[in-house]
């Protein structure tokens, strides 16, 4: 959530942020009104309580009619205090509810617009000319079938659409990607973490996934637990309700977990293969830093993502995501999109978001710097979303005979294999 003091001091900035996101601007004024009622009712309650305490001191000293009058007044005061307390609680609850609906303040450099209004910041690698090489590229599902690596038919039989099995070398390729990603993250100073896939409502809400993203989340009603769509959620909640020492920052974690997404609103999109699925594994970077260091940390996370995709020898571009395509927690987000030959376009493989103090305020995570205790900044960055990375590797590194070149970074984790060979033709 944002700082209420900032809202009071500069409401126009918050209105502009909401407008840029394409979100409800009227929410700002409703929140200002609720906050004013919360503060005024709090003052009223305090005044009545003080009067009540003062009256309580006079009653034992009074007698006769005076005491009767004071007791009558005390009864009225008790009712007034109770009413003021209820009014204060109601205003506070309304303020908190509205505050949780408000998105993070958008960074001033973020391009304004919708999904297609991003700005391309840089491109890397060379897009292969398969025509010049004399063959038409196969898509990842056809390649995965030839390699005995992907089985979507049995995935659908067992679990339904958008589920799959990775088999044989496909399973080994996932394990190689995960191990290589964790190795890079560990070398960069991240603490590797295996995180829970089920979290409590406060963890999911605290990271901002029960707002605009709620329709994409799986909920287990019987247990009141949520399946995470990313290990960002348990990694953010890891230090919930804690005060961290400033000299321990930055704290960096690399979480590996299964991820579950309903893919609500994606009907008809990417239905072939494993690009958009309901369950997948992912290595996620997560950082806790001082607020003043969040922009620099954002660039560092982007740098580690670029290092990873470069090591996989993939052509990719970096985009600055537009305001209307930001998640509610992100002040700014960069995506790395790899070229997918059979789609003839770039598609998102990794993403990194600077959430500033938004999540730490919701999760009550603070940092102690000398005598000062204040919220800190949190950031996240995908290092390897496995299925999409497999898609990009198979399609970009395929050979005319259906075999697939193995990037050097993965070979130590694949028994030295330089090529994945078809098992069926």
N, C-alpha and C positions, 0 to 999 in steps of 0.2 A: 504494500500500500504506500501511498505517497505521504509526505509530511503534512499534517493539517495546518501547521504554521505557514508553510509555503502556500497552501491553498488560500488562507486568509489574506496573506500579504500580496499575492500575485495571481488572483483568480483568472485573469485574462490569459496567462500562460497555460493554465490547466485547460481552459476552454479551447485554446488553439490546439493543444495536444489531442484532446478528444475529437475535435473537428478533423484534424489530419488523419486520425485513425479511422474516421468514418463512424465514430461512436456517438452516443447520445450526449450532446452538449448540455442539455437541461439538467443532467445529473449533477453538474457542478453547482448550479444554483440550489438544487434540492439539498445537496450536502452542506452548503454554506448555511442554509436555513436551519437544518437539523443541528449543526454544530453550534449555532447561536443559541438555539433553544437548550441544548445540552449545557452550555456554559452559564446561561442566565438562570436556569433551574438549579444548577449546582450552587450558584451564589445565593439564590433564594433559600435553598435547603440549609446552607451553612448559617445564614442569618437567623432562620427560625430555630435551628438547633442551639445557637448561642443564646437566643432569647429564652428558650426552654430551660437551659441550664441555669441561667440567671434567676428565672422564676423559681426553679427548684430550690435555690438557696434562700429565697424569701419566705416560702411557705412554712417551714418549721418555726420561724420567728413570729409568724402572724397568729392572730386568734379572732374568734367571733366572726362578725360580718366580713372583716377584711380577709380572713383566711378562706371563707366561703367563696368570696369573689375571686381570690387568687386560684383556688382549686377549679372554679368554673373556667377561668382563663387558661389554666393548664390543660384542661380537657380539650378546649378548642385548639390550643397550640399543638397538642399531640396529634389531632386530626390533620392540622395543616402540615405538620412535619411529615406525616405519613403520605399525604397527597403530594407534597413537594418531592419526597424520595421516589415515589412512583413515577412522577413526571420526569425526574432526572434520569431514572433507569430507562424509561421509554425513549427519551431523546438520545441517550447514549447508545442504546441498541440500534435505533434508526441510523445514527451517525456511522456506527461500525458497519452496518449492513450496506449502506450506500458507499462507504469508503472501499469496501471489498469489491464493489462492482466497477470501480474506477481503474482504468488502465494506467500503466506507468507513464511518466512524462517522456515524450519522444525527444530524442537528441536533436538539437537544431540542425545538424548536418544530414539527417535522414531525408532521402527524396520523398516528396509528397505524392501520394497516389495509391493505386491498387496493385494487384499482383504483377501486372506487366509494366509497371512504372519504375522498376529497379534501375540502378545505374551500374554498368559494368566497370569494375575498377582495374582489372588486369586479366590477361589470358596466359596460359602456360601450355607447353607441349605442342606437338604437331598432329593435326588430324590426318589419319591415313587416307590415301586415295586408293580404295580397293579396286576401282576400275582400271587404274594404271597397273595394278598388280595382277590383273587378269581374272578376278573372280568377284562374285556378288557375296557380300557378307551375310552370314546366317545370324538369326537373332539368338538371344541367350538361351531360350527354351529349346530350340532345335540343337544348339551346341551342347546344352546340359543333358539332353536325351542321348546324343551320340557318345558323350563321355560317361554315361551311366551315373550322372551327378545330381540330376533334379528329377523328381517324380511328383508332378502336380495332380495327375489323375488319381493316384491313390491318396494323396493329401485331401482331395475333394471328397473321395469316398469315405475316408475316416472322419473328417472334421468339417467338410463343407468348402465353399468357394473361398479363395484367397488363403488357403493353407497348402502346405507342401512338405515333402520329405527331401532332405539332402542325403544322397546315398553315395557310398564308395568314395571316389575322389572328391565329390562335392562336400561331404562331411569333413574330409581331411583339409579341404581348402578353407572351410570356415574356421577350423581349429588353427590353421596356419595364420589366417588373417588376425584372429583374436590374439594369438601369442605374439605376433609381430607388432601389433598395435600396443599391447601391454608393455612389450620390451621397449618401444620408442618412448612411451609415456613414463616408464620407470626411469629410463636414462635421462629424461627431462626433469626428474625430481618429483613426479607424481607418486602418491601412495596407492598401490593397486587395491581395489575393493571389490568383493563379491557382495551384492546388495540384495535386500528382500524385494520380491516381486509384488508383494501385497502390502499396502500401507493403510493407515487409519485416515479418516476424513480430514483431520486437521493437517496432516502432512500433504495431502493432495490439494486442499484449499490453500494452504500456506504458500505453495509454489505457484499458485495461480491457474491451476488446471481444472477448477470447478466453475469457471466463468464461461467465457466464449468457447472453451475446448471441452466442456462437460459432455456434450453429445458424442464425443469420440472416446469416452472412457468407459471401461467395463467396471460394473459395480456388483459386488456379491451381497445381495440384500440380507441374506440370513446372518452373515457375519459382520455386516457394515464395514467391509474392507474394499479397497479399490486395487485393481490390477494396474501396475504402472505402465505408462506408454514410453517411459524413458527412465534410466537410473538417476537422472537429474532430480527426480522427486525424493527418493530416499537419501541421496547425497546432500540435498539442500536441508532436509529435515534432520540430518545426522546430528547437527549441533543446535537443534531447536531448544529454546528456553535456556540457553547457555550464554555466559559472558566469557569471551576469549581474550587472552592477553595480546596486546598489540605486537609484542616482540615475537609472537608465534606466527604472525602473518608474513607472507601469504601461506595459506593452507591449500594444497592441491591434491585432489583425489581423482583416480581413474577407475570408474565403476564399470563392471561387466554384469549385464543382466539380460534376461528375456524382456521383451517389450510387447505390449498388447494394445492394439488400436482398432476401434470399430470401423475406421475409415468412412465415417458418416459423411455423406455428401459427395462421395467419390464413385457413385454408381455409374458404371460404364467406362470409368477411367482405368487404364492400365490393368485390364482384366486378364491379359495374357502373361503367363510366367510368374516371376517372383518379385517384380519391382514394387508393387503396392500390396502388402499382405497384412493379415490380422495379427500375426505373431512373428517376431524376429529377434535376433540377438544383436547387441550393440555394445561398443566400448565408448564410454562418455567421459569427457574431462570436466571437472568442476573445480572452481576456485573461490576461495574466500579471501578478499583483500580489503585494504583500507579504501574508503570511498574515493579519495583523491587519486588512487592508482588504478581505478577500474578501466579507464580508456586505454592505458598502456597494457594492462593485462588482456584486454580484448584483442589487441594487436598481437600479443604473444600467442594467445590461443589460435588465432587465425594462422599465425606462422607455423604452429605445430601441425595444423590441418594441411597446409600447403606442403609441408615437409613429407607428410604421410602420402598424399596423393602423388607427389613427385616420385617418391620411392616406389610406388606401384606403376610408374611409367605411364600414367594416364594423362591425356589432354584434358584440361579443365579451365574454367574461368571463375573469377571471384566477383560476386555482385553485392551491392549495398541494397538490402531489401527495403522496399517502400513502406511508408507508414501504415497503409491499409492492410499490409500482409504481415505485420508484426504480431507476435503473441502478446497477450495482455501484460506479461511480466517484462518484456524486453523494451529497453530504451533505444537499442540499436541492434541490428542483426546482419551478419555477413553470411552468405551461403557460398560454398564451393560446389560448382556444378560440373560434372564430368560429361564429356561428349559420348553419346550413345549412337553408334554408327547406323543401326537399322531404323532408329527414330529420326536420325538426321537433325538432332538438336541436343543442347545441353540439358541435363537433369540433375537436380539436387542430390549430392552425396553426403555432404557435411554441412553443418550450420553452427554458428557460434553467436551467443547473445550476451550482451551486457545488461544485467537486470538491476544495476545500481543498488539502491537500498530497498527496493520494492519487496523482495522476498524476505529479507532479514527482518523487516518491520512486521510482516505478517507472522513470521515464525518466532519472533522475539529472540533473535540472535544479535548479540551486541559485542562490542570490543571495548576493553578497558585500556585507555591510553593516559597514564598518569592518574589524575583524579577524575578524569572525564570518562563517562560511559556513553557510548553512542552506537547506532546501527552501523553495520559494515556493508560492503558490496559483495554480491555474488554474481558469478558468471558461469556459463556452461558452453561446452563445445563438443560436437560429435567428432570422435576420432574415426570410428569405423562402424557404420550401419551395415551389417554383413550382407544381406541379400542384394541390396543395390550395388554394393562394391563387387560382388560376384558377377552381377549383370555387366558392369563396366569392364571388368577384367576379361570375361569370356568374349565379349563383343569386340573390344579393342585389340586384344592379343590373339585373335583367332588366325589360323593358317588355312590355306586352301583345302587341305585334306580333312578339316574338321578338328585338328589338334589345336591346342592352345599353349602359347608361350607363357612360361612362368616368370614373373618379375624376380630379379635377383634377391630382393629383400625377403621373399617368401620361401626361397629354396631351402634354407636351413631347417625350416619348419615342415617341409614336405619331403624329407629324406633325400634332399639333393636333386629332386626332379627339376629338369629344365623345361620339360614339355608335358602337358597332360594329353594322353593319347585316347582316341575313340575306342570304345569297347564294342560298339555296334555300328554298322554302316548300312 
